[in-house]
Amino acid sequence: MNRACRKRPERLRAEGPLAPYLEPFSDYLAGRGYSQVSFWKKTFLVSEFSRWLAQEQIPAEEITRETEAAFLRIRSVHRCSIRGDCLTLSVLTDWLRQAGVIESPPAPVVQMTEMDRVLIEYTGWLREERGLTPATIDNYAGYVRRFLIQVSGGAELPLASLRAGQIEVYLRQRAPAGRTFASAKHVTTALRSFFRFARYRDYIRTDLAATVPSVAGWSMASIPRAMPASQVRRLLEASRTWATPAGLRNRAILLLLARLGLRAGEVVQLELEDIDWKGGCLRVPGKGRTQRPLPLPHDVGEAIATYLEHGRPDSACRRVFLRSRAPFDGLKSHSDISQMVARAIARAGIETECTGAHQLRHALAVDMLQQGATLTDIGQVLRHRSPETTRRYAKVDLAALREVALPWPEVRP
């Protein structure tokens, strides 16, 4: 919907301080893709809010969250509360703030500690120098903050006074029996990253990164959790019948995961400019702010084009894949892709223990290996930065393993 229908324009005749802004705000709502019913509910709520503001003699520039809550409480006495009313008023307030009508509230004055200052500098280093994603930066900063708080006991602790023994004691306390190998490894990785930063900025004089003990685990111990190739073909075949806008979107995403081995986060970040239709390639935003072109197979390109033509709603957002319900913004995170894959697997009637999106990436690697591709070829397709990452797929190449396996020793009496 490019613009909501105005069959009853009298409902847009607002009285009160919001009258000059109702028309442009209604255009803003129409551009967000809301249905006709949702559009009128939201605009009618705003017109009621404006009349109440006039009765209370509250100008538009003095609207706060407390003002919204007071109006909704009074309105609930005479009308049934509708789910989403609070969100509608929040959207209105944010829109007025962006338009300059309402001044942004001053940031609360918080006494910044030395730990806060160092962590802000550390997160900036991770973002600018290391090119990490915001989610990874938040995780690293959280691990480091908890470490510094526990080691210092809540008091100021100069980084120069840190010792290797304190790190070992902390990790022993933070590694209970129930913690998985991966989660414990995340803690040690974050601490090593922080100590390398602190050494680089001369906050510490010794290389504490080298003193962080390794997590007890065996290299290459796990086997990639890959969906069998027959189930992948069954899933993609079932997606051919999905004709709704959401179904067209989900089929295109499944093909990107299964045919190109994209990560869920890479699918979320794809933008319209990343598709080179003439060159038949796709520029994939990978880890470390890198972009690598990948060939665009015919079936993948056809599925994306079908979604863009018949399924993608009109939106100013440049992301390729959008929400199926208003507001039509881009997908938020990799968890949206994983949930979509899980629902698609259940819809296709496939029974499998693992329902995440990453298993389709593993399935592509295993299938390439069974078709005779080398580990180097697989690493290039999956865009691995280290050959060690691709080595794990050698464990599922049973034909090659049989050739190098030693014969079982004979049983002697």
MARBAKOL-662899 format. One line per 4 residues: their letters; for each residue x, y, z of C-alpha. Coordinates in steps of 0.2 Angstrom, whole numbers, plus 5000, padded with zeros to 4 digits. Each point is the difference from the previous one (the first is absolute). Example, Ala and Ser with C-alpha at 12.3 -4.5 7.8 and 13.67 -1.06 7.14 Angstrom:
BEGIN
AS	5062:4978:5039  5006:5017:4997
//
This chain:
BEGIN
MNRA	5000:5000:5000  5008:5016:4994  4988:5011:5008  4985:4997:5012
CRKR	4983:5003:4992  4992:5016:5007  4981:4995:4998  4996:5009:5016
PERL	5011:5016:5001  4990:5007:5014  5008:4988:5012  5017:5009:4996
RAEG	4993:5017:5006  5009:5000:5016  4998:5014:5013  5013:5005:5012
PLAP	5019:5002:5000  5003:4985:4988  4988:5006:4986  5015:5007:4990
YLEP	5009:4984:5000  4986:4987:4998  5000:5001:4981  5019:4997:4998
FSDY	5000:4987:5013  4986:4991:4991  5011:5000:4985  5014:4993:5010
LAGR	4988:4986:5006  4994:4996:4982  5018:4999:4994  5003:4987:5013
GYSQ	4988:4988:4992  4986:4998:5013  4984:4993:4995  4984:5011:4998
VSFW	4993:4995:5016  5017:5002:5010  5002:5017:4992  4983:5007:5005
KKTF	5002:4993:5018  5017:5009:5002  4994:5016:4992  4984:5000:5011
LVSE	5010:4997:5015  5012:5015:4996  4985:5011:4997  4993:4996:5017
FSRW	5017:5002:5008  5000:5018:4993  4983:5005:5006  5005:4993:5018
LAQE	5016:5011:4999  4990:5015:4996  4988:4997:5015  5015:4998:5011
QIPA	5009:5015:4992  5015:4990:4997  5010:5006:4984  5007:4988:4988
EEIT	5018:5004:5005  4997:4994:5018  4994:4983:4996  5009:4986:5010
RETE	4998:4982:5004  4991:5004:5016  4987:5011:4989  4997:4985:4989
AAFL	4997:4989:5015  4988:5012:5008  4990:5001:4984  4999:4981:4998
RIRS	4994:4998:5018  4986:5013:4998  4995:4993:4982  4999:4982:5007
VHRC	4985:5006:5011  4989:5004:4985  5007:4989:4987  5007:4983:4999
SIRG	5019:5000:4999  5007:4994:4984  5016:4990:4999  5013:5012:4992
DCLT	4993:5016:5006  5015:5003:5011  5012:4996:4985  4991:5012:4989
LSVL	5002:5014:5012  5018:4996:5002  5003:5000:4981  4991:5017:4999
TDWL	5011:5007:5014  5016:4994:4991  4994:5007:4984  4997:5017:5008
RQAG	5017:4999:5008  5008:4997:4983  4990:5014:4992  5007:5012:5013
VIES	4983:5003:5009  5006:4992:5016  5017:5002:5007  5010:4984:5004
PPAP	5001:4997:5018  5017:5005:5007  5011:4985:5004  5000:4995:5018
VVQM	5015:5006:5009  5010:4985:5005  5017:5000:5008  5011:4991:4988
TEMD	5012:4989:5009  5017:4995:4993  4993:4983:4996  4986:5007:4989
RVLI	5012:5011:4991  5012:4986:4996  4985:4989:4994  4994:5014:4989
EYTG	5017:5001:4992  5001:4981:4999  4983:4999:4991  5006:5013:4988
WLRE	5016:4991:4996  4990:4984:4997  4988:5009:4988  5013:5011:4990
ERGL	5016:4989:5001  4993:4982:5001  4984:5003:4990  4989:4989:5011
TPAT	4981:5001:5000  4990:5009:5013  4994:4984:5008  5018:4993:5002
IDNY	5006:5017:5007  4986:5000:5013  5004:4982:5005  5019:5003:5002
AGYV	4997:5016:5010  4988:4991:5011  5013:4986:5004  5013:5012:5003
RRFL	4989:5011:5011  4995:4985:5011  5019:4995:5001  5005:5017:5006
IQVS	4986:5003:5012  5004:4983:5009  5018:5002:5000  4999:5017:5007
GGAE	4986:4997:5012  4991:5015:4994  5014:5012:5004  5012:5009:4988
LPLA	5013:4988:4994  5014:5006:4990  5003:4989:4985  5019:5000:5003
SLRA	4997:4991:5016  4992:4985:4992  5009:4983:5002  4999:4984:4991
GQIE	4994:4991:5016  4985:5011:5001  4995:4994:4982  5002:4982:5004
VYLR	4990:5001:5016  4986:5009:4991  4999:4988:4986  4999:4985:5013
QRAP	4985:5009:5008  4992:5004:4984  5002:4982:4992  4987:4989:5009
AGRT	4997:4982:4995  4984:5006:4991  5008:5012:4988  5003:4994:4983
FASA	5017:5001:4991  4994:5013:4988  4993:5012:5013  5016:4998:5011
KHVT	5011:5003:4984  4990:5017:4997  5006:5006:5017  5018:4996:4997
TALR	5000:5008:4982  4992:5016:5007  5013:5001:5014  5015:4997:4988
SFFR	4993:5013:4988  4998:5013:5014  5018:4997:5007  5007:5002:4982
FARY	4991:5017:4999  5006:5005:5017  5018:4995:4996  4999:5010:4984
RDYI	4994:5015:5009  5013:4998:5014  4987:4997:5013  5010:4985:5005
RTDL	5018:4996:4999  5000:4981:4998  4992:4989:4987  4985:4994:5011
AATV	4992:4993:4984  5013:4986:5000  4996:4995:5018  4981:4997:4997
PSVA	4999:4981:5001  4992:4990:4986  4983:4992:5003  5001:4981:5002
GWSM	4994:4993:4983  5007:4990:4985  5003:5008:4984  4989:4994:4986
ASIP	4990:4990:5012  4983:5004:4994  4992:4995:4984  4990:5012:4989
RAMP	4982:4999:5002  4994:4999:4982  4983:4996:4994  5000:4985:4988
ASQV	5000:5005:4982  4984:4990:4997  4991:5011:5013  5007:5016:4993
RRLL	4993:4995:4983  4984:4996:5008  4999:5017:5009  5004:5010:4984
EASR	4987:4990:4990  4987:5003:5013  5004:5019:4999  4995:5000:4982
TWAT	4981:5000:5005  5002:5016:5012  4991:5014:4990  4997:5012:5014
PAGL	5012:5015:5002  5007:4993:5015  5002:4983:4991  5009:5008:4986
RNRA	5012:5008:5012  5003:4985:5009  5004:4989:4985  5012:5013:4994
ILLL	5009:5000:5017  5000:4981:5000  5009:5000:4983  5013:5012:5006
LARL	5004:4990:5015  5000:4983:4991  5007:5004:4983  5013:5014:5005
GLRA	5003:4995:5018  4997:5018:5007  4999:5003:5018  4984:5006:5008
GEVV	5007:5017:5004  5006:5002:4982  4983:4997:4994  4993:5013:5012
QLEL	5013:5013:4994  4997:4998:4981  4995:5016:4991  4992:5003:4983
EDID	5017:5007:4994  5009:4984:5004  4991:4991:4986  5009:5002:4983
WKGG	4987:4994:4988  5010:5003:4984  5016:4992:5007  4990:4985:5008
CLRV	5009:5002:5017  4996:5004:5018  5011:5011:5011  4999:4992:5017
PGKG	5004:5011:5016  5011:4988:5010  5009:5000:5016  5013:5014:5003
RTQR	4990:5012:4989  5006:4991:4984  4990:4997:4984  5002:4986:4989
PLPL	4991:4997:4983  4992:4983:4998  4992:4993:4984  4981:5001:5000
PHDV	4993:4984:4995  4985:5000:4988  4987:4993:5013  5006:5012:5014
GEAI	4999:5015:4989  4983:4995:4993  4993:4998:5018  5007:5017:5006
ATYL	4993:5008:4984  4983:4992:5003  5000:5006:5018  5005:5018:4995
EHGR	4987:5001:4987  4985:4991:5008  5004:4998:5019  5010:5015:5006
PDSA	4990:5014:5007  5003:5018:4995  5012:5008:5012  5014:5012:5001
CRRV	5011:4987:5009  5014:4994:4988  5002:4983:5008  4995:4986:4988
FLRS	4989:4990:5013  4987:5010:5010  4987:4995:5013  4984:4993:4993
RAPF	4990:5011:5012  5000:5019:5002  5011:5009:5003  5009:4994:4986
DGLK	5018:5001:5006  5015:4988:4998  5002:4984:5010  5008:5004:5016
SHSD	5013:4986:5004  5005:4983:4995  4987:4992:5012  4986:5006:4989
ISQM	5008:4989:4986  5003:4985:5012  4981:5001:5005  4995:5001:4982
VARA	5010:4985:4996  4993:4990:5015  4982:5004:4994  5004:4995:4982
IARA	5007:4983:5006  4985:4997:5010  4988:5005:4986  5009:4988:4988
GIET	4998:4986:5012  5018:4997:5003  5005:4992:5017  5018:5006:5005
ECTG	5008:5004:5017  5009:5016:4994  4988:5013:4992  5012:5015:4999
AHQL	5005:5009:4984  5019:4995:5001  4996:4982:4997  4996:5004:4982
RHAL	5018:5008:4998  5007:4984:5007  4989:4990:4988  5007:5009:4985
AVDM	5018:4997:5006  4997:4981:5003  4991:4999:4983  5014:5008:4991
LQQG	5012:4988:5008  4990:4985:4995  5000:5007:4982  5019:5000:5000
ATLT	5004:5018:5004  5016:5003:5010  5001:5009:5017  5008:5015:4991
DIGQ	4985:5002:4989  4988:4998:5015  5009:5013:5009  4999:5012:4986
VLRH	4981:4998:4998  4997:5001:5019  5012:5015:5001  5010:4993:5014
RSPE	5015:5011:5005  5010:4986:5007  5003:4982:4992  4998:4993:5018
TTRR	4982:5005:5000  4997:4989:4984  5010:4985:5007  4985:4995:5011
YAKV	4991:4994:4984  5013:4987:4997  4993:4989:5014  4984:4997:4990
DLAA	5009:4995:4984  4998:4981:5004  5007:4994:4983  5016:5009:5002
LREV	5001:4995:5018  4998:4982:4995  5015:5001:4989  5012:5006:5014
ALPW	4993:4990:5014  5011:4987:5008  4994:4982:5000  4993:4993:5016
PEVR	5013:4990:5009  4997:4981:5000  4993:4992:5016  5013:4989:5007
P	4997:4986:5012
//
